[in-house]
Amino acid sequence: MHSVKGKKILVTGGTGFIGSALVKGLLRAGAQVRSFDNDSRGSRSKLGDAADHVELVVGDMRDPSAVRSAVSGVDSVCHLAYINGTEYFYTKPELILEVAVKGMMNVIDACISENVKELVLASSSEVYQTPPVVPTDETVPLVVPDVLNPRYSYGGGKIICELLLVNYGRKHFDRALIFRPHNVYGPDMGREHVIPQFVLRMKELAAKQPEGTLDFPIQGTGEETRSFIFIDDFVAGLIQVMERGEHMNIYHIGSGWEHSVRELALETGACFGRSIRVVAGELLKGSTLRRCPDISKLKALGFEPATTLKDGLAKTACWYVENCK
C-alpha cells in the first residue's frame, strides 16, 4: 500500500469540481497538497475552508516553466487539468487538444526533470466511446469513430494522454496509474453537464407550471444509459487507486449502476415533487447510446459505492436550487 498520508501531492486542476473534492479528500487522509489551476472553470471558493490548508498556485498547463515550478518538490502528481463539458467538445475542440497534449507533455517533462516518480492521470470513459460490451472493463479498444466530428477532440485528447503516460511510464516512473471517471456528479459541478441542466430546467418548468404533469424535453429517446457516481464516492474510489493501484494499470471509477436518461429525468422531477412526461428529441451526432463501467478492478482494491442516484441527486438538486437564482 502506498499511503497518501504524509505525501506532498500536486493536483493539477485542483480548483475545479473534481479537483477540489480530491484536494479536500487528500487533506482528510493526511496528505500535504499543492493545487495548480488557471481557475478558468474553477475557483478557490470551491475549496471552502480547505483553501487555507492548500498551497494554491495559479498557472497555465501550456506553460512548461509554470508546470515545472508546480511539480518541484512534490512526491506525486495527480493530473486532472483539462477542459471538460460537452458543449466545449463542439465549440472549442482545438483548445481542448492543445491543453490535453501540451499539458500532458509538460507534466511528464517536469516529473522527469524534478525526479518525481509517481504520476496519476485522469482519463475518461470517452476514450472507448461506444463500447462493444456493457458493463465495460479496462481492456476494451480505444476509438475515435470520426476524426471530422469535433466532439471527439475530448476523447482523442485523452487517448493521447493515456498513450503518453503508458509509454513514458515504462521508463521514467515507479508508479504510473490511469483512472477513467464515469459521469461524476454533485453540488457545484458547473452547468455544462446533464444533471445540472436537468435540475435547472426542471426548476424553471415547475415555476412556470405550478400544478400538473410537466412536459420535459430531452435529447434522444430516454432509453440511453449512463452510470452516475456521486462525487464523495468518486473521491473515495480515486484515493483507493492512488494508495493501492498497481504500476501501469488502468482503473474505471464509477458506481457500476446503469440508469436510463428517462429514469434520471423522472428522479429529477421527484426532487421537485413533480411528475413529468418525457418528450423524446434528436440525439446529438456521436452520442453514446449505452455506457456503464465494470468496476471489478476497483472493487478488488476495496471500493464500494455508497450513494444511490436518488440520494445523490437530491443533494445535488438542493444545492442548485439554493445557489442558482
C-alpha positions in Angstrom: 0.0 0.0 0.0 1.2 3.5 -0.9 -0.5 5.6 1.7 -1.2 9.3 0.8 -0.7 10.2 4.4 2.4 12.4 4.7 2.9 12.7 1.0 3.2 16.0 -0.8 0.8 15.7 -3.8 0.3 18.1 -6.7 -3.2 18.1 -8.0 -3.5 19.9 -11.4 -7.0 21.2 -11.9 -7.2 21.5 -8.1 -9.9 24.2 -8.0 -12.3 22.5 -10.4 -15.2 20.3 -9.4 -13.5 17.0 -9.2 -10.1 18.5 -8.3 -11.3 20.5 -5.3 -13.2 17.5 -4.0 -10.0 15.4 -4.4 -7.9 18.1 -2.6 -10.3 18.0 0.3 -10.2 14.2 0.4 -6.4 14.1 0.3 -6.2 16.6 3.2 -8.6 14.5 5.3 -6.4 11.5 4.5 -3.3 13.3 5.9 -1.6 14.5 2.7 0.0 17.8 2.0 -1.5 19.3 -1.1 -0.4 21.8 -3.8 -3.0 22.8 -6.4 -2.2 24.1 -9.9 -5.0 25.6 -11.9 -5.7 28.6 -14.1 -9.1 29.0 -12.4 -10.8 29.2 -15.8 -13.6 26.9 -14.7 -13.0 26.6 -11.0 -12.1 28.9 -8.2 -10.6 29.0 -4.7 -14.1 29.2 -3.3 -14.8 25.5 -4.3 -12.2 24.5 -1.7 -14.0 26.3 1.1 -12.1 26.3 4.4 -9.7 23.7 2.9 -8.2 26.6 0.9 -6.3 27.7 4.0 -4.5 24.4 4.1 -3.5 24.1 0.5 -0.7 25.7 -1.4 -2.5 27.3 -4.3 -0.6 28.0 -7.5 -2.3 29.8 -10.4 -0.9 28.9 -13.8 -1.5 27.6 -17.3 -0.9 23.9 -18.2 0.5 25.0 -21.5 3.4 26.9 -19.8 6.3 24.5 -19.3 8.1 26.6 -16.8 5.0 27.2 -14.7 4.2 23.4 -14.7 7.8 22.5 -13.7 7.8 25.0 -10.9 4.5 23.5 -9.6 5.9 19.9 -9.8 9.1 20.8 -8.0 9.4 19.3 -4.5 6.3 17.0 -4.6 6.2 13.3 -4.2 3.3 12.6 -6.5 1.3 14.3 -9.3 -2.4 13.7 -9.9 -3.1 15.3 -13.3 -6.7 16.3 -13.7 -6.4 19.6 -15.5 -8.4 19.5 -18.8 -11.3 21.3 -20.5 -14.5 19.4 -19.7 -18.1 19.9 -20.5 -19.9 18.5 -23.6 -20.7 21.9 -25.1 -16.9 22.7 -25.3 -16.3 19.4 -27.2 -18.1 21.1 -30.1 -17.2 24.7 -29.7 -13.6 24.7 -28.6 -12.0 21.4 -30.0 -8.6 23.0 -30.8 -8.3 24.4 -27.3 -9.2 21.0 -25.8 -6.5 19.3 -27.8 -3.9 22.0 -27.0 -4.4 21.8 -23.3 -4.5 17.9 -23.5 -1.3 17.4 -25.4 0.9 20.3 -24.3 -0.4 19.9 -20.7 0.4 16.2 -20.6 3.9 16.6 -22.1 4.7 19.5 -19.7 3.7 17.3 -16.7 5.8 14.4 -17.9 8.8 16.6 -18.7 8.5 18.3 -15.3 8.3 15.0 -13.4 11.4 13.7 -15.2 13.3 16.9 -14.6 12.3 17.1 -11.0 12.7 13.3 -10.3 9.1 12.8 -9.4 8.4 9.1 -9.8 4.6 8.8 -9.3 2.1 10.2 -11.8 -1.6 9.5 -11.7 -3.6 10.5 -14.8 -7.3 11.4 -15.1 -8.6 9.9 -18.4 -12.3 9.4 -19.4 -14.9 6.9 -20.4 -14.9 8.9 -23.7 -11.7 7.1 -24.8 -13.7 4.0 -25.7 -16.7 6.0 -26.8 -19.2 3.3 -27.9 -18.2 0.2 -26.0 -18.5 -3.3 -27.6 -19.7 -4.7 -24.3 -21.6 -3.3 -21.3 -20.6 -3.3 -18.4 -17.2 -2.3 -19.9 -13.9 -3.2 -18.4 -10.5 -1.6 -18.9 -9.3 -3.8 -21.7 -11.7 -2.6 -24.5 -10.2 -0.9 -27.5 -9.9 2.9 -27.5 -11.5 4.5 -30.6 -12.1 7.8 -32.4 -15.1 7.0 -34.5 -15.0 10.1 -36.7 -12.0 12.5 -36.8 -14.1 15.1 -38.5 -16.6 15.3 -35.6 -15.3 17.9 -33.1 -16.9 16.0 -30.3 -14.0 13.5 -30.4 -11.5 16.2 -29.6 -12.1 15.4 -25.9 -11.8 11.6 -26.2 -9.0 11.8 -28.7 -7.0 14.1 -26.4 -7.5 11.7 -23.5 -6.3 8.7 -25.7 -3.1 10.7 -26.5 -2.6 11.3 -22.7 -3.0 7.6 -21.9 -0.5 6.7 -24.6 2.0 9.2 -23.4 1.7 8.1 -19.7 2.0 4.4 -20.6 5.0 4.8 -22.9 6.9 7.2 -20.7 5.8 5.4 -17.6 7.7 2.2 -18.5 11.0 4.0 -18.4 10.6 7.1 -16.2 8.1 6.3 -13.4 7.9 3.8 -10.5 4.1 4.2 -10.4 2.2 5.3 -13.4 -1.6 5.0 -13.0 -4.6 5.8 -15.1 -8.2 6.2 -13.9 -11.3 6.8 -16.0 -14.1 8.6 -14.3 -17.7 7.7 -15.3 -20.2 10.5 -15.0 -19.2 12.1 -11.7 -21.8 14.5 -10.3 -22.6 16.5 -7.3 -23.2 20.1 -5.9 -21.4 22.9 -7.7 -20.3 20.9 -10.7 -21.0 23.7 -13.2 -23.8 24.0 -15.7 -22.3 22.1 -18.7 -23.4 18.6 -17.7 -26.7 16.7 -17.9 -27.6 16.6 -14.2 -27.3 20.4 -13.5 -29.0 21.1 -16.8 -31.9 18.8 -15.9 -32.2 20.3 -12.5 -32.2 23.9 -13.6 -34.7 23.2 -16.5 -37.0 21.3 -14.1 -36.8 24.2 -11.6 -37.8 26.7 -14.4 -40.6 24.5 -15.7 -42.0 23.9 -12.2 -42.1 27.6 -11.6 -43.9 28.3 -14.9 -46.4 25.5 -14.3 -47.1 25.1 -10.5 -49.5 22.1 -10.9 -50.0 19.1 -13.1 -47.6 16.9 -15.1 -44.7 18.7 -16.7 -43.6 18.0 -20.3 -39.8 17.5 -20.1 -38.0 17.5 -23.5 -34.7 15.5 -23.7 -32.2 14.6 -26.3 -32.8 11.0 -27.6 -35.5 8.6 -26.6 -34.6 8.4 -22.9 -33.5 4.8 -23.2 -29.9 5.8 -23.5 -28.0 4.9 -20.3 -25.2 6.1 -18.1 -23.6 5.2 -14.8 -23.6 8.1 -12.4 -21.3 8.3 -9.4 -21.6 10.9 -6.6 -18.6 13.0 -6.0 -17.9 11.7 -2.5 -17.9 8.1 -3.7 -15.7 9.1 -6.6 -13.0 10.6 -4.3 -13.1 7.5 -2.1 -12.5 5.4 -5.2 -9.7 7.6 -6.5 -7.8 7.6 -3.2 -8.1 3.7 -3.2 -6.4 3.8 -6.7 -3.7 6.2 -5.5 -2.9 4.1 -2.5 -3.5 0.5 -3.8 -3.3 0.8 -7.6 -0.6 -1.1 -9.4 2.0 0.5 -11.7 1.0 0.7 -15.3 -2.6 -0.2 -14.6 -5.9 1.4 -15.6 -8.9 1.6 -13.3 -12.5 2.5 -14.2 -14.1 4.6 -11.4 -17.9 4.6 -11.4 -20.8 3.3 -9.4 -21.4 0.3 -11.7 -25.1 1.1 -11.6 -26.7 1.7 -15.0 -29.5 4.2 -15.3 -31.5 5.4 -18.3 -31.8 9.0 -19.1 -35.6 8.6 -18.7 -35.0 7.4 -15.2 -32.7 10.3 -14.5 -35.4 12.7 -15.7 -38.1 11.1 -13.6 -35.9 11.2 -10.5 -35.1 14.8 -11.1 -38.8 15.6 -11.3 -39.2 13.7 -8.0 -36.7 16.1 -6.4 -39.2 18.8 -7.0 -42.2 16.7 -6.0 -43.4 16.7 -9.6 -44.5 14.1 -12.1 -43.2 14.5 -15.6 -43.8 13.4 -19.2 -40.5 12.7 -21.0 -40.6 14.2 -24.5 -38.1 12.5 -26.8 -35.9 14.6 -29.1 -33.0 14.4 -31.5 -29.7 12.9 -30.2 -26.5 14.8 -31.0 -24.4 13.0 -33.6 -21.7 10.9 -31.9 -23.6 10.5 -28.6 -23.1 7.1 -26.9 -26.3 5.0 -26.5 -25.2 3.0 -23.5 -22.4 3.2 -21.0 -21.7 1.5 -17.7 -18.3 0.6 -16.3 -17.2 -2.8 -15.0 -15.6 -1.8 -11.7 -14.3 -5.2 -10.7 -10.7 -4.0 -10.6 -11.7 -1.0 -8.4 -13.7 -3.3 -6.0 -10.7 -5.5 -5.7 -8.9 -2.6 -4.2 -11.6 -2.3 -1.5 -14.1 0.2 -3.1 -17.9 0.0 -2.8 -20.2 2.8 -3.9 -22.3 4.2 -1.0 -24.6 6.9 -2.5 -27.6 5.9 -4.6 -28.6 8.1 -7.6 -31.8 9.1 -5.7 -29.9 10.3 -2.7 -27.0 12.0 -4.6 -29.5 13.7 -7.0 -31.5 15.1 -4.1 -28.3 16.6 -2.6 -27.2 18.0 -5.9 -30.7 19.4 -6.8 -30.9 21.1 -3.4 -27.6 22.9 -4.0 -28.6 24.2 -7.4 -32.0 25.3 -6.2 -30.4 27.3 -3.3 -27.4 28.7 -5.2 -28.7 29.3 -8.8 -31.3 32.0 -8.6 
